[in-house]
Amino acid sequence: MKIAIIYDLTELGGVQTCVFSLIKGLNRRGITPTLFWDEPPSKPIIDSMGLKLDYSYLKLPIRSARLKKLPATVRYMIEPFDMFNISRIPKEFDFVYAFMPFVKIDQNRPHLFYLSGPPLLPQLEPSDIKFRIGKAFYKIFLERFYPAYIPQKNANYVINSRYTADMYLQAHQEKPEVVYPSNQLDFEEKTEFNLTQRKYTTFFSRIMKYKRPEMLFELAAKNPDREFVIMGGVSPKRENYLNELRNEAKSKRLSNIRFVPNASNEEVDQILKQTLIYFFPAVNEHFGITTVEAILKGCIPLVHNSGGQIEIVPNQELRFDDDDFVEKYSRLISMSEYQLTDLMVTLERHIEKFSEGVYISKMLAFLENHKID
């Protein structure tokens, strides 16, 4: 079979992880898919994962590199103009996986849209006045020219969490099937916690403003005897933000904070195995696969009480609001090894549904049957 994939693989990220796992699953079936985008995939990343992937240039109305430099709200308002027809993919391709909404279906082509949020200003809650104004403007002035941001007839959608599926329902009165994202870390079996080896409190995600990594600074200031790590991907356009964080930590004399941008797989593995508390402060994250990866490596998560994180971390004691995160952190680090181990056993049972194997089987089932089992 000839399989096309439409997405940006120039850097690491949550959606990219899903694409990498899909490629892995296809490779196991003897299929080398072709990536269509206006920038080639990162060869070092593809090679490090041992993946087989072809690439074909796809000219977009607006270059993706230019869009990446824009603030999120501006980018989402401009993206409808970046729509293109799926007919741009040659007809010899048997199936198309698209990991964004702005591809217009205009022919009977087997396909699947994998969404990480509802189309049309996906960073906003459907109840938000900005969303309602944006949707009204879109339907009056843009929909007839750029219809890809409203669910298309005869289009097949899946989405990455119950949280985003509910947002989609509020926004568009339809509810797509949920296929939880993939992760690519191996399970680390633990019988008990060794608190002498697990010394870090770690933020692990893309280092960007809406993820709020600076909230780690307050914990570091109140716990000068503990070690803190801010780790994650940093694209060139976000290097200034990383430098701002470094300067702020320096001005506050937080010598117990370590920055690890663009960590290798080996560095991620090593740091997570030495991490006791994984700290994730982003509000209304649509899912947040790095939380799953941290749990797989034996970290105890402390995450914001919102968005898809509630599906990953069912324990209320491991979720915080902005006014109680210091208190909940203090409670966690005072727990015994026995209490922490008990928490971890419960979490490990829960996250089995978020495994790479489950994700791959569901994505390939759609390819085979044109439906999600």
C-alpha positions as CSV (number, residue, x, y, z in Angstrom):
1,M,0.0,0.0,0.0
2,K,1.0,3.6,-0.6
3,I,0.4,5.7,2.5
4,A,0.6,9.5,2.7
5,I,1.0,11.5,5.9
6,I,0.5,15.2,6.2
7,Y,2.3,17.0,9.0
8,D,5.4,18.9,10.1
9,L,8.2,16.7,11.4
10,T,10.9,19.3,11.7
11,E,11.0,19.1,15.5
12,L,9.8,17.0,18.4
13,G,6.4,17.5,20.0
14,G,3.3,15.6,21.2
15,V,1.6,15.4,17.8
16,Q,5.0,14.5,16.2
17,T,5.3,11.6,18.6
18,C,1.9,10.3,17.3
19,V,3.2,10.6,13.8
20,F,6.4,8.8,14.6
21,S,4.5,5.9,16.2
22,L,2.2,5.6,13.2
23,I,5.3,5.4,11.0
24,K,6.7,2.7,13.2
25,G,3.5,0.7,13.0
26,L,3.4,1.1,9.2
27,N,7.1,0.0,8.9
28,R,6.3,-3.1,10.9
29,R,3.7,-3.9,8.1
30,G,6.4,-3.5,5.5
31,I,5.1,0.0,4.5
32,T,7.3,3.0,4.0
33,P,4.9,6.0,4.1
34,T,5.5,9.3,2.3
35,L,5.5,12.6,4.3
36,F,3.9,15.6,2.5
37,W,4.9,19.0,3.8
38,D,6.7,22.2,2.7
39,E,9.8,21.3,4.9
40,P,11.5,18.0,4.9
41,P,11.5,16.0,8.2
42,S,14.4,16.2,10.6
43,K,16.8,13.5,9.3
44,P,18.6,13.2,12.7
45,I,15.3,12.5,14.5
46,I,14.1,10.0,11.9
47,D,17.5,8.3,11.8
48,S,17.7,8.1,15.6
49,M,14.4,6.3,15.7
50,G,15.3,3.9,12.9
51,L,12.2,4.9,10.9
52,K,11.7,4.4,7.1
53,L,10.1,7.5,5.6
54,D,10.0,9.1,2.2
55,Y,9.4,12.8,1.7
56,S,7.5,14.8,-1.0
57,Y,7.4,18.5,-1.2
58,L,3.9,20.0,-0.7
59,K,3.5,23.7,-1.4
60,L,1.3,25.3,1.2
61,P,-0.4,28.7,0.6
62,I,1.5,30.1,3.6
63,R,4.9,28.7,4.4
64,S,4.8,26.7,7.7
65,A,8.1,28.3,8.8
66,R,6.5,31.7,8.6
67,L,3.4,30.6,10.5
68,K,5.6,29.2,13.3
69,K,6.9,32.7,14.1
70,L,3.5,34.1,14.8
71,P,1.7,34.2,18.2
72,A,-0.7,31.4,18.7
73,T,-4.0,33.4,18.4
74,V,-2.7,35.2,15.2
75,R,-1.6,31.9,13.8
76,Y,-4.9,30.2,14.3
77,M,-6.8,33.1,12.7
78,I,-4.5,32.9,9.6
79,E,-4.4,29.2,9.2
80,P,-7.8,28.9,7.4
81,F,-6.0,30.6,4.5
82,D,-3.5,27.8,4.5
83,M,-6.1,25.3,3.5
84,F,-5.4,23.0,0.5
85,N,-7.3,20.2,-1.2
86,I,-6.4,16.6,-0.6
87,S,-6.4,16.2,-4.4
88,R,-2.9,17.7,-4.1
89,I,-1.8,14.2,-2.9
90,P,-1.2,12.0,-6.0
91,K,-4.0,9.5,-6.7
92,E,-1.8,6.5,-6.4
93,F,-1.8,6.9,-2.7
94,D,-4.2,4.5,-1.1
95,F,-4.8,6.2,2.2
96,V,-4.0,9.7,3.7
97,Y,-3.4,10.4,7.4
98,A,-3.7,14.2,8.1
99,F,-2.7,15.5,11.5
100,M,-4.4,18.9,11.1
101,P,-7.9,20.1,10.1
102,F,-7.1,22.4,7.2
103,V,-7.2,19.8,4.4
104,K,-10.3,19.9,2.3
105,I,-11.8,16.6,1.2
106,D,-12.9,16.9,-2.4
107,Q,-12.8,13.4,-3.7
108,N,-13.6,9.9,-2.5
109,R,-10.2,9.1,-0.9
110,P,-9.8,6.8,2.2
111,H,-8.4,9.1,4.9
112,L,-8.2,9.9,8.6
113,F,-7.9,13.3,10.3
114,Y,-6.2,13.0,13.7
115,L,-6.9,16.1,15.7
116,S,-5.3,17.5,18.8
117,G,-8.1,20.0,19.3
118,P,-11.3,21.2,17.7
119,P,-10.9,23.1,14.4
120,L,-11.3,26.9,14.5
121,L,-9.4,28.7,17.3
122,P,-8.6,25.4,19.1
123,Q,-6.8,27.2,22.0
124,L,-10.1,28.8,23.1
125,E,-12.9,27.3,25.1
126,P,-16.2,27.1,23.0
127,S,-17.9,29.1,25.7
128,D,-15.3,31.9,25.4
129,I,-16.7,35.2,23.9
130,K,-13.6,35.3,21.7
131,F,-14.5,31.9,20.3
132,R,-18.1,32.9,19.6
133,I,-17.0,36.1,17.8
134,G,-14.4,34.2,15.8
135,K,-16.8,31.5,14.8
136,A,-19.4,34.1,13.7
137,F,-16.8,36.0,11.7
138,Y,-15.6,32.8,10.1
139,K,-19.1,31.5,9.1
140,I,-20.1,34.9,7.6
141,F,-17.0,35.8,5.7
142,L,-14.7,32.8,5.3
143,E,-16.5,29.5,5.4
144,R,-17.6,29.4,1.8
145,F,-14.0,30.0,0.7
146,Y,-12.2,28.1,3.4
147,P,-14.5,25.4,4.7
148,A,-11.9,23.1,6.4
149,Y,-12.4,24.6,9.9
150,I,-16.0,23.4,10.1
151,P,-16.5,19.6,10.1
152,Q,-16.7,18.4,6.5
153,K,-19.3,16.0,5.2
154,N,-17.9,12.5,4.5
155,A,-14.7,13.3,6.5
156,N,-13.4,10.9,9.1
157,Y,-12.2,12.4,12.3
158,V,-10.6,11.1,15.5
159,I,-9.4,13.3,18.4
160,N,-6.9,13.0,21.2
161,S,-8.9,13.1,24.4
162,R,-12.4,13.2,26.0
163,Y,-11.7,16.8,26.9
164,T,-11.1,17.9,23.3
165,A,-13.9,15.7,22.1
166,D,-16.3,17.6,24.4
167,M,-14.9,20.9,23.2
168,Y,-15.5,19.7,19.6
169,L,-19.1,18.8,20.6
170,Q,-19.7,22.3,22.0
171,A,-18.2,24.0,19.0
172,H,-19.6,21.9,16.2
173,Q,-22.4,19.7,17.7
174,E,-20.6,16.6,16.7
175,K,-18.4,14.3,18.8
176,P,-15.5,12.4,17.1
177,E,-14.0,9.1,18.3
178,V,-11.2,9.4,20.9
179,V,-7.9,7.8,20.1
180,Y,-5.4,8.7,22.9
181,P,-2.0,9.8,21.7
182,S,1.1,7.6,21.7
183,N,4.2,7.6,23.7
184,Q,7.6,6.1,22.8
185,L,9.1,5.4,26.2
186,D,9.5,1.9,27.6
187,F,7.8,0.9,30.9
188,E,10.2,0.8,33.9
189,E,9.0,-1.8,36.4
190,K,9.4,-0.6,40.0
191,T,8.8,-2.5,43.3
192,E,9.6,0.5,45.6
193,F,10.9,4.0,45.5
194,N,14.5,4.8,46.2
195,L,14.4,8.4,47.3
196,T,18.1,8.8,47.3
197,Q,18.2,8.1,43.6
198,R,15.1,10.2,42.7
199,K,16.3,13.7,43.5
200,Y,14.8,15.9,40.8
201,T,11.5,17.8,40.4
202,T,11.2,18.1,36.6
203,F,9.2,20.1,34.1
204,F,9.3,18.1,30.9
205,S,7.4,19.5,27.8
206,R,8.1,22.0,25.1
207,I,9.5,25.1,26.7
208,M,7.0,27.8,25.8
209,K,5.0,30.5,27.6
210,Y,1.6,28.8,27.8
211,K,3.2,25.8,29.5
212,R,4.2,28.1,32.4
213,P,7.5,26.5,33.4
214,E,8.3,29.6,35.5
215,M,6.0,28.2,38.2
216,L,8.8,25.9,39.1
217,F,10.7,29.0,40.3
218,E,8.4,29.4,43.3
219,L,8.9,25.8,44.3
220,A,12.7,26.1,43.9
221,A,12.8,29.3,46.0
222,K,10.8,27.6,48.9
223,N,12.9,24.4,48.7
224,P,16.5,25.5,48.2
225,D,17.8,22.0,49.3
226,R,16.0,20.3,46.4
227,E,17.1,20.1,42.7
228,F,14.8,21.3,39.9
229,V,15.0,20.7,36.1
230,I,13.3,22.5,33.2
231,M,13.6,20.1,30.2
232,G,12.0,20.2,26.8
233,G,12.1,21.1,23.1
234,V,13.0,24.7,22.2
235,S,12.6,25.8,18.6
236,P,14.8,28.7,17.3
237,K,11.9,31.1,17.6
238,R,11.6,30.3,21.3
239,E,15.2,30.7,22.2
240,N,14.5,34.3,23.5
241,Y,11.9,32.9,25.9
242,L,14.4,30.3,27.2
243,N,16.9,33.1,27.8
244,E,14.3,35.1,29.6
245,L,13.7,32.1,31.9
246,R,17.4,31.7,32.5
247,N,17.9,35.4,33.3
248,E,14.9,35.3,35.7
249,A,16.3,32.2,37.6
250,K,19.7,34.0,37.8
251,S,18.1,37.2,39.1
252,K,16.3,35.3,41.8
253,R,19.5,33.4,42.6
254,L,17.9,30.0,42.0
255,S,21.1,28.0,41.7
256,N,19.1,24.8,42.2
257,I,17.4,25.0,38.8
258,R,19.0,23.3,35.8
259,F,17.9,23.9,32.2
260,V,18.1,21.0,29.6
261,P,16.8,22.3,26.2
262,N,16.4,19.9,23.3
263,A,17.5,16.9,25.3
264,S,18.5,13.7,23.6
265,N,16.5,10.6,24.2
266,E,19.3,9.4,26.5
267,E,19.2,12.6,28.5
268,V,15.4,12.4,28.8
269,D,15.7,8.8,30.0
270,Q,18.4,9.5,32.5
271,I,16.8,12.6,34.0
272,L,13.3,11.0,34.3
273,K,14.8,8.0,36.0
274,Q,16.2,10.4,38.6
275,T,13.0,12.4,38.9
276,L,10.7,12.1,41.9
277,I,8.1,14.7,41.0
278,Y,7.0,15.5,37.5
279,F,5.5,19.0,37.5
280,F,3.2,20.1,34.7
281,P,1.5,23.6,35.2
282,A,-0.1,24.2,31.7
283,V,-3.8,25.1,31.9
284,N,-6.3,23.2,29.8
285,E,-3.6,21.2,27.9
286,H,-5.6,19.3,25.3
287,F,-3.9,16.1,26.5
288,G,-0.2,16.2,27.5
289,I,1.6,13.0,26.6
290,T,4.8,13.9,28.5
291,T,2.9,13.2,31.7
292,V,2.3,9.6,30.5
293,E,6.0,9.3,29.6
294,A,7.0,10.6,33.0
295,I,4.8,8.1,34.8
296,L,6.2,5.3,32.7
297,K,9.7,6.3,34.0
298,G,8.5,6.2,37.6
299,C,7.9,9.8,38.3
300,I,5.0,10.9,40.5
301,P,3.0,13.6,38.6
302,L,1.8,16.9,40.0
303,V,-0.3,18.5,37.2
304,H,-2.7,21.3,36.7
305,N,-6.3,20.4,37.5
306,S,-7.7,21.0,34.0
307,G,-7.9,19.8,30.4
308,G,-6.8,16.3,29.3
309,Q,-4.5,16.0,32.4
310,I,-7.5,15.0,34.4
311,E,-7.8,11.9,32.2
312,I,-4.2,11.0,32.7
313,V,-4.0,11.6,36.4
314,P,-7.2,10.5,38.2
315,N,-5.9,11.1,41.7
316,Q,-7.2,14.5,43.0
317,E,-4.2,14.7,45.4
318,L,-1.9,14.8,42.3
319,R,-3.7,17.7,40.6
320,F,-3.4,21.3,41.7
321,D,-5.0,24.7,41.2
322,D,-3.0,27.9,41.1
323,D,-3.6,28.7,44.8
324,D,-2.6,25.3,46.2
325,F,0.3,23.9,44.2
326,V,2.9,24.8,46.8
327,E,0.9,23.1,49.5
328,K,0.3,20.0,47.4
329,Y,4.0,19.8,46.4
330,S,5.1,20.0,50.1
331,R,2.7,17.2,50.9
332,L,4.1,15.0,48.2
333,I,7.7,15.4,49.0
334,S,7.0,14.5,52.6
335,M,5.5,11.2,51.7
336,S,7.2,7.9,52.6
337,E,8.6,5.5,50.0
338,Y,5.7,3.1,50.8
339,Q,3.1,5.9,50.1
340,L,4.8,6.9,46.9
341,T,5.0,3.3,45.7
342,D,1.3,2.8,46.3
343,L,0.5,5.9,44.3
344,M,2.7,4.7,41.4
345,V,1.2,1.2,41.2
346,T,-2.3,2.8,40.8
347,L,-1.0,5.2,38.1
348,E,0.7,2.4,36.2
349,R,-2.4,0.4,35.9
350,H,-4.3,3.4,34.7
351,I,-2.0,4.5,32.0
352,E,-2.0,1.2,30.1
353,K,-4.7,2.7,27.9
354,F,-2.2,5.3,26.7
355,S,0.5,2.9,25.3
356,E,2.1,3.1,21.9
357,G,0.8,-0.4,21.1
358,V,-2.9,0.6,21.7
359,Y,-2.4,3.8,19.6
360,I,-0.8,1.9,16.7
361,S,-3.4,-0.8,16.6
362,K,-6.3,1.7,16.5
363,M,-4.7,3.8,13.8
364,L,-4.0,0.8,11.7
365,A,-7.5,-0.6,12.3
366,F,-8.8,2.5,10.6
367,L,-6.5,1.9,7.6
368,E,-7.7,-1.7,7.3
369,N,-11.4,-1.3,8.0
370,H,-12.0,2.5,7.5
371,K,-13.3,2.7,11.1
372,I,-12.0,2.7,14.6
373,D,-12.5,-0.6,16.4
